[in-house]
């Protein structure tokens, strides 16, 4: 579907956005202010690397794509940890920025009964990626560009540069700000969290909401729907792709892994149905493991789940 442009330092996908070091805690249940779950012993603890774009790239790399990361990291131990993890996963971070501030981190509380989680995070404002730190040559060296909505001015610029170069641009949009419409317009394949399209359009029915969005965006529109899978509007055709039934351990990063799986499928030239199915399978596998990046599956694992499942 997408060809690789002439470039001095080629890669398959370049991601512009957030990273995080996550302190994951598995709990017997969700905390409550009163009652038996007001105090709980932590079942399991782990320090894992994550963040929207970093995790999506980890999924891409695990599936065999050449990846590059642009984002800001800190000089503390967490910043060192995330840079080492990116290197360990063969994600080129040579264009990443290092600032003399603490790295972004999160405390994640995981309900061991359902795998659902609560994320408590913090990020120093000085970690904000600036538009001037986006290198056009790096953007042009990719086959596909992926952006999140954390540092939106930088993401919008990167998306516009890629679009002007004829490259596909995917996104991770899970909040609404004054710049959301501009970001959506800049990308070619907007991918939304489930709550975003209804909030943007005022239409609760998802298909109708996406069709309203079609009035201002001609590209493939995708919405992730958690355990229910994902939906897409390709031209005038609406697709509903169910999720895969798995025993969830931790849902952290599942949407990011979905995006990594989708990027892999798009670069393979697969159709919308096949791409959504593959991405859903990758996301499902990620839910069976603790941690965001740790959940990234291999190509063999995704293919095995698809082959043995009756989903879709």
Legacy VTK file of the C-alpha trace (Angstrom):
# vtk DataFile Version 3.0
C-alpha trace
ASCII
DATASET POLYDATA
POINTS 312 float
0.000 0.000 0.000
2.753 2.420 0.936
6.152 2.645 -0.734
9.379 3.756 0.879
10.612 7.175 -0.277
14.169 7.981 -1.196
15.865 8.897 2.104
19.369 8.911 3.608
18.344 7.136 6.840
15.292 5.067 5.982
12.957 3.457 8.495
9.498 1.976 8.283
7.786 4.096 10.910
8.752 7.159 12.907
6.806 8.029 16.042
6.507 11.479 17.591
5.100 11.621 21.102
5.165 10.432 24.678
7.151 7.918 26.667
6.794 6.911 30.297
8.239 4.737 33.021
5.350 2.924 34.693
5.250 1.640 38.261
2.671 -1.113 37.931
0.855 -2.520 40.951
-1.503 -5.499 40.719
-4.259 -5.304 43.334
-7.006 -7.742 44.460
-9.632 -5.186 43.359
-10.106 -1.500 42.666
-9.396 0.657 45.722
-12.392 2.066 47.581
-12.522 4.852 50.196
-14.341 2.566 52.644
-14.925 -1.132 53.156
-12.727 -4.189 52.575
-10.839 -2.608 49.668
-9.862 0.575 51.484
-6.623 -1.202 52.395
-5.083 -3.883 50.230
-1.797 -5.679 49.955
-0.140 -5.283 46.557
-0.089 -8.650 44.793
2.691 -7.849 42.356
4.894 -4.885 41.472
6.837 -4.157 38.315
8.654 -1.248 36.745
7.856 -1.176 33.034
8.382 1.238 30.181
5.469 2.671 28.247
3.901 5.864 26.933
1.570 6.090 23.929
4.020 6.494 21.084
6.922 4.603 22.652
4.668 1.577 23.202
3.253 1.715 19.676
6.812 1.720 18.337
7.744 -1.178 20.619
4.888 -3.142 19.047
6.061 -2.185 15.556
9.626 -3.219 16.350
8.527 -6.564 17.835
6.633 -7.245 14.618
9.811 -6.615 12.610
9.503 -3.005 11.461
12.383 -0.526 11.515
11.433 2.203 13.944
12.554 5.651 15.099
11.385 7.669 18.093
11.224 11.447 18.525
10.234 12.702 21.953
11.643 14.193 25.137
13.300 12.204 27.913
14.678 13.266 31.268
18.107 13.014 32.855
16.982 11.074 35.934
17.003 7.323 36.396
13.666 6.984 34.619
14.984 8.877 31.622
18.001 6.580 31.473
15.723 3.557 31.799
13.478 4.559 28.888
16.427 5.318 26.605
18.018 1.972 27.436
14.723 0.189 26.807
14.292 1.850 23.425
17.816 0.816 22.480
17.236 -2.746 23.708
14.225 -2.969 21.435
16.178 -1.612 18.431
14.170 1.608 18.328
16.371 4.384 16.988
16.179 7.287 19.453
18.988 9.359 17.957
16.522 12.199 17.282
15.085 12.104 20.818
15.610 15.103 23.091
17.231 14.856 26.538
16.279 17.534 29.056
17.663 18.123 32.537
14.335 17.348 34.240
12.660 14.203 35.618
11.234 11.858 33.005
7.496 11.277 32.727
6.282 8.483 34.997
3.035 6.832 36.001
1.717 4.812 38.910
-0.661 2.184 37.527
-3.150 0.283 39.664
-4.332 -2.932 37.993
-7.387 -4.859 39.150
-6.242 -8.483 38.962
-9.837 -9.680 38.550
-10.448 -7.830 35.286
-7.070 -6.497 34.139
-8.537 -2.979 34.008
-6.361 -0.204 35.377
-6.204 3.267 36.845
-3.308 5.449 35.671
-1.871 8.218 37.862
0.795 10.141 35.978
2.996 13.207 36.078
5.043 15.000 33.461
7.243 18.049 33.877
6.082 20.803 31.502
9.687 21.250 30.424
9.502 17.868 28.678
7.205 19.367 26.063
8.512 18.641 22.555
8.806 21.838 20.540
7.946 22.127 16.846
11.473 23.369 16.077
12.791 20.028 17.349
11.050 18.174 14.518
13.635 17.444 11.821
12.046 17.353 8.337
14.760 15.043 7.013
13.914 12.483 9.679
10.207 12.655 8.831
10.893 12.200 5.132
12.999 9.113 5.841
9.981 7.082 7.001
7.334 5.081 5.179
4.708 6.056 7.754
4.534 8.642 10.555
2.683 8.130 13.836
1.806 10.931 16.275
-0.036 11.175 19.574
-1.858 14.132 21.099
0.505 14.912 23.977
2.613 17.703 22.454
0.121 18.794 19.842
1.939 21.680 18.079
4.914 19.378 17.399
2.608 16.539 16.344
0.682 18.798 13.961
3.870 20.017 12.323
5.235 16.483 11.948
1.938 15.302 10.471
1.824 18.170 7.995
5.417 17.570 6.911
4.652 13.900 6.368
1.417 14.576 4.553
3.129 17.090 2.271
5.691 14.389 1.483
2.926 11.978 0.526
3.325 9.787 3.604
0.491 8.190 5.575
0.065 9.559 9.107
-1.651 7.627 11.894
-2.594 9.048 15.258
-3.441 8.401 18.888
-6.170 10.860 19.861
-7.790 10.310 23.263
-8.560 13.822 24.499
-10.143 16.999 23.192
-8.363 20.346 23.260
-8.422 23.576 21.273
-5.988 21.944 18.824
-7.762 18.616 18.337
-9.529 19.632 15.111
-6.237 20.878 13.691
-4.500 17.627 14.605
-7.255 15.530 13.037
-7.016 17.538 9.837
-3.247 17.062 9.713
-3.236 13.249 9.886
-4.393 10.944 7.110
-5.628 8.063 9.294
-7.041 9.395 12.561
-7.349 6.740 15.279
-9.505 7.709 18.242
-10.250 6.383 21.694
-13.897 5.350 21.998
-15.083 8.416 23.911
-13.673 10.998 21.478
-15.940 10.911 18.373
-19.199 11.282 20.370
-17.652 14.117 22.358
-16.530 15.859 19.160
-19.780 15.453 17.246
-22.411 15.307 19.977
-23.712 12.054 18.433
-23.738 9.024 20.724
-24.173 6.370 18.023
-20.636 5.522 16.939
-21.315 4.858 13.263
-23.370 8.019 12.921
-20.706 9.984 14.773
-17.990 8.728 12.444
-20.098 9.509 9.392
-20.449 13.041 10.666
-16.650 13.207 10.925
-16.441 11.958 7.337
-17.889 15.305 6.250
-14.572 16.976 7.122
-12.070 14.108 6.758
-11.737 11.839 3.734
-9.235 9.353 5.205
-9.695 6.005 6.925
-11.250 6.740 10.347
-10.705 4.216 13.144
-12.000 4.010 16.714
-10.687 1.608 19.346
-13.397 0.139 21.595
-11.482 -1.748 24.280
-12.444 -5.403 24.685
-15.173 -4.918 22.050
-12.514 -4.488 19.358
-12.527 -1.619 16.882
-14.638 0.042 14.210
-13.627 1.854 11.040
-15.103 3.982 8.294
-13.329 3.331 5.004
-14.831 5.579 2.369
-18.554 5.033 2.880
-18.179 1.482 4.225
-18.466 0.876 7.970
-16.479 -1.984 9.521
-16.989 -3.540 12.939
-14.168 -5.851 14.043
-14.743 -7.706 17.331
-12.084 -8.155 19.982
-10.494 -11.464 20.914
-11.458 -13.182 24.165
-8.417 -13.502 26.439
-7.778 -13.705 30.171
-6.746 -10.109 30.794
-3.867 -9.447 33.190
-3.223 -5.780 32.423
-4.916 -3.649 29.771
-2.240 -0.911 29.989
-0.944 -0.074 26.523
-3.466 -2.222 24.642
-4.588 0.712 22.503
-0.980 1.579 21.724
-0.224 -2.014 20.707
-3.367 -1.931 18.549
-1.895 1.047 16.716
1.424 -0.744 16.286
-0.372 -3.766 14.852
-2.441 -1.589 12.563
0.650 0.218 11.289
2.271 -3.134 10.516
-0.836 -4.265 8.616
-1.144 -1.017 6.660
2.492 -1.208 5.599
1.843 -4.773 4.440
-0.921 -3.421 2.211
-3.728 -5.381 3.858
-7.358 -4.352 3.507
-9.296 -2.694 6.327
-10.963 -5.872 7.624
-7.688 -7.804 7.784
-5.830 -4.846 9.296
-8.369 -4.365 12.084
-8.414 -8.085 12.876
-4.632 -8.222 13.109
-4.468 -5.106 15.298
-7.194 -6.454 17.596
-5.290 -9.710 18.005
-2.076 -7.857 18.863
-3.928 -5.739 21.431
-5.571 -8.806 22.971
-2.236 -10.536 23.471
-0.831 -7.418 25.119
-3.586 -7.617 27.746
-2.299 -11.015 28.920
0.977 -9.506 30.163
1.926 -6.992 32.804
3.232 -3.675 31.472
2.788 -1.627 28.302
5.891 -2.360 26.226
6.160 -5.821 27.773
2.833 -6.644 26.179
4.057 -6.182 22.596
3.593 -9.513 20.787
5.608 -11.153 18.050
4.242 -11.763 14.571
4.073 -15.503 15.246
2.009 -14.924 18.398
-0.491 -12.706 16.588
-0.827 -15.137 13.702
-1.375 -18.029 16.111
-4.141 -16.218 17.975
-5.902 -15.349 14.728
-5.582 -18.931 13.479
-7.001 -20.468 16.663
-9.728 -17.942 17.416
-13.270 -17.726 16.155
-13.417 -13.933 16.637
-14.625 -12.013 13.599
LINES 1 313
312 0 1 2 3 4 5 6 7 8 9 10 11 12 13 14 15 16 17 18 19 20 21 22 23 24 25 26 27 28 29 30 31 32 33 34 35 36 37 38 39 40 41 42 43 44 45 46 47 48 49 50 51 52 53 54 55 56 57 58 59 60 61 62 63 64 65 66 67 68 69 70 71 72 73 74 75 76 77 78 79 80 81 82 83 84 85 86 87 88 89 90 91 92 93 94 95 96 97 98 99 100 101 102 103 104 105 106 107 108 109 110 111 112 113 114 115 116 117 118 119 120 121 122 123 124 125 126 127 128 129 130 131 132 133 134 135 136 137 138 139 140 141 142 143 144 145 146 147 148 149 150 151 152 153 154 155 156 157 158 159 160 161 162 163 164 165 166 167 168 169 170 171 172 173 174 175 176 177 178 179 180 181 182 183 184 185 186 187 188 189 190 191 192 193 194 195 196 197 198 199 200 201 202 203 204 205 206 207 208 209 210 211 212 213 214 215 216 217 218 219 220 221 222 223 224 225 226 227 228 229 230 231 232 233 234 235 236 237 238 239 240 241 242 243 244 245 246 247 248 249 250 251 252 253 254 255 256 257 258 259 260 261 262 263 264 265 266 267 268 269 270 271 272 273 274 275 276 277 278 279 280 281 282 283 284 285 286 287 288 289 290 291 292 293 294 295 296 297 298 299 300 301 302 303 304 305 306 307 308 309 310 311
